[in-house]
């Protein structure tokens, strides 16, 4: 008798799963579509102004440039 009940419950679960899959898009997908439709069009970001090479850098900009140079070097070493 327990097996029959377990089989019936399992059958109902499989049926519910198949019905949900056949229903179509999930609620999260529908919500994403609604949000995308209501989102204003993206504006391109302005390009950051690059500092001229002959322009002296202050403390923060010099440290930032050094950090970026070291990061690029590390990435180049890892990729080769």
N, CA, C and O atoms as a DFTB+ gen file, in Angstrom:
320 C
 N C O
     1  1       0.827      -1.186       0.000
     2  2       0.000       0.000       0.000
     3  2       0.875       1.255       0.000
     4  3       0.557       2.236      -0.672
     5  1       1.992       1.222       0.764
     6  2       2.878       2.385       0.809
     7  2       3.500       2.643      -0.549
     8  3       3.690       3.791      -0.949
     9  1       3.813       1.569      -1.252
    10  2       4.400       1.720      -2.582
    11  2       3.412       2.360      -3.550
    12  3       3.795       3.186      -4.378
    13  1       2.163       1.984      -3.447
    14  2       1.129       2.538      -4.315
    15  2       0.970       4.038      -4.057
    16  3       0.842       4.813      -5.004
    17  1       0.976       4.447      -2.811
    18  2       0.865       5.857      -2.459
    19  2       2.099       6.623      -2.943
    20  3       1.986       7.720      -3.490
    21  1       3.257       6.040      -2.736
    22  2       4.496       6.684      -3.188
    23  2       4.513       6.809      -4.706
    24  3       4.952       7.831      -5.233
    25  1       4.050       5.802      -5.408
    26  2       3.984       5.842      -6.860
    27  2       3.009       6.917      -7.332
    28  3       3.299       7.640      -8.286
    29  1       1.864       7.027      -6.678
    30  2       0.875       8.026      -7.054
    31  2       1.403       9.441      -6.809
    32  3       1.221      10.324      -7.647
    33  1       2.050       9.655      -5.676
    34  2       2.619      10.971      -5.368
    35  2       3.724      11.313      -6.370
    36  3       3.814      12.449      -6.836
    37  1       4.549      10.342      -6.694
    38  2       5.603      10.554      -7.681
    39  2       5.038      10.889      -9.051
    40  3       5.567      11.752      -9.752
    41  1       3.973      10.213      -9.430
    42  2       3.334      10.466     -10.724
    43  2       2.767      11.886     -10.767
    44  3       2.902      12.582     -11.773
    45  1       2.135      12.311      -9.674
    46  2       1.609      13.674      -9.640
    47  2       2.733      14.702      -9.715
    48  3       2.586      15.746     -10.350
    49  1       3.845      14.403      -9.071
    50  2       4.993      15.316      -9.120
    51  2       5.574      15.429     -10.511
    52  3       5.891      16.526     -10.969
    53  1       5.716      14.302     -11.186
    54  2       6.234      14.309     -12.552
    55  2       5.272      15.036     -13.475
    56  3       5.694      15.795     -14.348
    57  1       3.989      14.807     -13.284
    58  2       2.983      15.489     -14.112
    59  2       3.040      16.992     -13.902
    60  3       2.954      17.753     -14.866
    61  1       3.184      17.434     -12.656
    62  2       3.274      18.863     -12.370
    63  2       4.529      19.468     -12.986
    64  3       4.496      20.580     -13.512
    65  1       5.633      18.734     -12.920
    66  2       6.884      19.207     -13.514
    67  2       6.747      19.342     -15.026
    68  3       7.165      20.347     -15.601
    69  1       6.172      18.347     -15.664
    70  2       5.992      18.404     -17.115
    71  2       5.029      19.512     -17.517
    72  3       5.233      20.167     -18.540
    73  1       3.993      19.727     -16.733
    74  2       3.042      20.794     -17.029
    75  2       3.721      22.155     -16.925
    76  3       3.480      23.044     -17.742
    77  1       4.565      22.307     -15.920
    78  2       5.258      23.587     -15.735
    79  2       6.238      23.845     -16.879
    80  3       6.366      24.974     -17.353
    81  1       6.928      22.792     -17.318
    82  2       7.868      22.948     -18.430
    83  2       7.124      23.273     -19.719
    84  3       7.611      24.066     -20.525
    85  1       5.960      22.680     -19.928
    86  2       5.197      22.907     -21.139
    87  2       4.531      24.285     -21.129
    88  3       4.165      24.814     -22.180
    89  1       4.380      24.847     -19.960
    90  2       3.712      26.147     -19.834
    91  2       4.464      27.229     -20.580
    92  3       3.839      28.153     -21.099
    93  1       5.764      27.150     -20.651
    94  2       6.536      28.145     -21.388
    95  2       7.550      28.816     -20.503
    96  3       8.200      28.178     -19.675
    97  1       7.678      30.114     -20.689
    98  2       8.687      30.889     -19.979
    99  2       8.409      30.895     -18.479
   100  3       7.260      30.867     -18.039
   101  1       9.465      30.931     -17.729
   102  2       9.324      30.985     -16.283
   103  2       9.025      32.417     -15.859
   104  3       9.274      33.348     -16.624
   105  1       8.500      32.607     -14.660
   106  2       8.170      33.960     -14.197
   107  2       9.372      34.896     -14.188
   108  3       9.217      36.091     -14.440
   109  1      10.551      34.387     -13.908
   110  2      11.736      35.241     -13.897
   111  2      12.027      35.768     -15.300
   112  3      12.417      36.925     -15.461
   113  1      11.839      34.926     -16.311
   114  2      12.066      35.369     -17.684
   115  2      11.056      36.434     -18.093
   116  3      11.406      37.401     -18.770
   117  1       9.813      36.256     -17.683
   118  2       8.789      37.254     -17.989
   119  2       9.115      38.584     -17.321
   120  3       8.942      39.641     -17.928
   121  1       9.582      38.540     -16.088
   122  2       9.938      39.759     -15.377
   123  2      11.120      40.448     -16.039
   124  3      11.130      41.672     -16.172
   125  1      12.119      39.670     -16.457
   126  2      13.266      40.259     -17.151
   127  2      12.831      40.960     -18.435
   128  3      13.334      42.037     -18.757
   129  1      11.902      40.354     -19.167
   130  2      11.420      40.959     -20.409
   131  2      10.688      42.267     -20.123
   132  3      10.860      43.245     -20.851
   133  1       9.875      42.292     -19.071
   134  2       9.166      43.526     -18.717
   135  2      10.141      44.618     -18.305
   136  3       9.981      45.773     -18.699
   137  1      11.150      44.265     -17.516
   138  2      12.129      45.255     -17.090
   139  2      12.927      45.786     -18.275
   140  3      13.222      46.979     -18.336
   141  1      13.275      44.922     -19.204
   142  2      14.027      45.353     -20.388
   143  2      13.193      46.286     -21.246
   144  3      13.726      47.223     -21.839
   145  1      11.887      46.041     -21.320
   146  2      11.019      46.893     -22.122
   147  2      10.865      48.278     -21.491
   148  3      10.723      49.268     -22.208
   149  1      10.892      48.356     -20.174
   150  2      10.713      49.628     -19.485
   151  2      12.008      50.395     -19.275
   152  3      11.974      51.563     -18.890
   153  1      13.143      49.765     -19.520
   154  2      14.442      50.397     -19.309
   155  2      14.689      51.421     -20.416
   156  3      14.463      51.131     -21.591
   157  1      15.154      52.620     -20.045
   158  2      15.460      53.609     -21.079
   159  2      16.656      53.149     -21.905
   160  3      17.483      52.378     -21.416
   161  1      16.759      53.609     -23.144
   162  2      17.892      53.177     -23.977
   163  2      19.211      53.624     -23.358
   164  3      19.311      54.703     -22.774
   165  1      20.205      52.779     -23.498
   166  2      21.497      53.078     -22.900
   167  2      22.212      54.155     -23.704
   168  3      22.228      54.143     -24.935
   169  1      22.797      55.077     -22.968
   170  2      23.583      56.119     -23.603
   171  2      25.045      55.703     -23.515
   172  3      25.477      55.153     -22.503
   173  1      25.807      55.965     -24.573
   174  2      27.227      55.583     -24.501
   175  2      27.944      56.401     -23.435
   176  3      27.705      57.597     -23.269
   177  1      28.823      55.721     -22.724
   178  2      29.576      56.399     -21.674
   179  2      30.638      57.281     -22.308
   180  3      31.270      56.883     -23.286
   181  1      30.841      58.465     -21.766
   182  2      31.901      59.314     -22.318
   183  2      33.258      58.689     -22.031
   184  3      33.481      58.122     -20.962
   185  1      34.150      58.800     -22.991
   186  2      35.473      58.223     -22.821
   187  2      36.262      59.060     -21.830
   188  3      36.213      60.289     -21.874
   189  1      36.988      58.406     -20.939
   190  2      37.771      59.174     -19.967
   191  2      38.885      59.929     -20.680
   192  3      39.457      59.466     -21.666
   193  1      39.162      61.091     -20.150
   194  2      40.219      61.895     -20.750
   195  2      41.568      61.324     -20.347
   196  3      41.860      61.136     -19.166
   197  1      42.367      61.057     -21.341
   198  2      43.698      60.514     -21.082
   199  2      44.650      61.664     -20.788
   200  3      44.572      62.723     -21.411
   201  1      45.541      61.448     -19.841
   202  2      46.518      62.491     -19.536
   203  2      47.629      62.450     -20.561
   204  3      48.030      61.379     -21.017
   205  1      48.113      63.594     -20.911
   206  2      49.186      63.682     -21.892
   207  2      50.459      63.114     -21.273
   208  3      50.686      63.306     -20.078
   209  1      51.299      62.419     -22.048
   210  2      52.505      61.816     -21.485
   211  2      53.481      62.843     -20.936
   212  3      54.216      62.540     -19.996
   213  1      53.512      64.064     -21.498
   214  2      54.459      65.063     -21.021
   215  2      53.934      65.838     -19.816
   216  3      54.654      66.641     -19.222
   217  1      52.685      65.594     -19.464
   218  2      52.071      66.277     -18.318
   219  2      52.483      65.555     -17.036
   220  3      52.299      64.342     -16.933
   221  1      53.036      66.275     -16.058
   222  2      53.435      65.597     -14.814
   223  2      52.209      65.107     -14.038
   224  3      51.170      65.766     -14.019
   225  1      52.346      63.958     -13.409
   226  2      51.258      63.362     -12.652
   227  2      51.410      63.690     -11.179
   228  3      52.519      63.691     -10.645
   229  1      50.297      63.968     -10.528
   230  2      50.374      64.200      -9.086
   231  2      50.446      62.852      -8.376
   232  3      50.475      61.820      -9.046
   233  1      50.475      62.824      -7.063
   234  2      50.708      61.608      -6.288
   235  2      49.724      60.491      -6.574
   236  3      50.132      59.355      -6.816
   237  1      48.426      60.799      -6.550
   238  2      47.416      59.756      -6.739
   239  2      47.462      59.230      -8.169
   240  3      47.422      58.020      -8.388
   241  1      47.547      60.138      -9.144
   242  2      47.578      59.703     -10.539
   243  2      48.844      58.910     -10.845
   244  3      48.806      57.966     -11.633
   245  1      49.950      59.280     -10.238
   246  2      51.195      58.548     -10.463
   247  2      51.097      57.135      -9.892
   248  3      51.537      56.176     -10.527
   249  1      50.522      57.004      -8.696
   250  2      50.354      55.676      -8.101
   251  2      49.387      54.830      -8.916
   252  3      49.597      53.631      -9.096
   253  1      48.323      55.465      -9.410
   254  2      47.339      54.749     -10.216
   255  2      47.981      54.255     -11.513
   256  3      47.781      53.107     -11.907
   257  1      48.753      55.121     -12.176
   258  2      49.417      54.729     -13.417
   259  2      50.408      53.600     -13.161
   260  3      50.516      52.676     -13.967
   261  1      51.131      53.666     -12.048
   262  2      52.079      52.605     -11.699
   263  2      51.352      51.291     -11.448
   264  3      51.794      50.235     -11.900
   265  1      50.247      51.358     -10.735
   266  2      49.468      50.152     -10.443
   267  2      48.945      49.527     -11.729
   268  3      49.001      48.308     -11.889
   269  1      48.436      50.348     -12.650
   270  2      47.928      49.821     -13.910
   271  2      49.056      49.201     -14.736
   272  3      48.867      48.162     -15.369
   273  1      50.205      49.828     -14.729
   274  2      51.336      49.287     -15.482
   275  2      51.760      47.935     -14.908
   276  3      52.043      47.005     -15.664
   277  1      51.807      47.817     -13.581
   278  2      52.177      46.544     -12.962
   279  2      51.122      45.472     -13.232
   280  3      51.458      44.307     -13.443
   281  1      49.852      45.866     -13.227
   282  2      48.781      44.899     -13.499
   283  2      48.859      44.407     -14.940
   284  3      48.715      43.212     -15.197
   285  1      49.086      45.324     -15.881
   286  2      49.227      44.911     -17.282
   287  2      50.411      43.966     -17.450
   288  3      50.327      42.991     -18.197
   289  1      51.502      44.248     -16.767
   290  2      52.688      43.401     -16.856
   291  2      52.380      42.008     -16.299
   292  3      52.778      41.001     -16.884
   293  1      51.677      41.955     -15.177
   294  2      51.328      40.664     -14.584
   295  2      50.403      39.874     -15.492
   296  3      50.545      38.657     -15.612
   297  1      49.456      40.550     -16.132
   298  2      48.547      39.870     -17.046
   299  2      49.310      39.339     -18.246
   300  3      49.065      38.221     -18.698
   301  1      50.234      40.136     -18.762
   302  2      51.052      39.684     -19.895
   303  2      51.893      38.466     -19.525
   304  3      52.054      37.552     -20.333
   305  1      52.431      38.454     -18.302
   306  2      53.239      37.315     -17.869
   307  2      52.370      36.061     -17.719
   308  3      52.799      34.961     -18.067
   309  1      51.165      36.227     -17.209
   310  2      50.288      35.074     -17.030
   311  2      49.772      34.525     -18.347
   312  3      49.554      33.320     -18.474
   313  1      49.571      35.402     -19.336
   314  2      48.998      34.947     -20.599
   315  2      50.050      34.345     -21.523
   316  3      49.700      33.704     -22.514
   317  1      51.334      34.537     -21.217
   318  2      52.339      33.939     -22.105
   319  2      52.897      32.656     -21.565
   320  3      53.752      32.039     -22.201
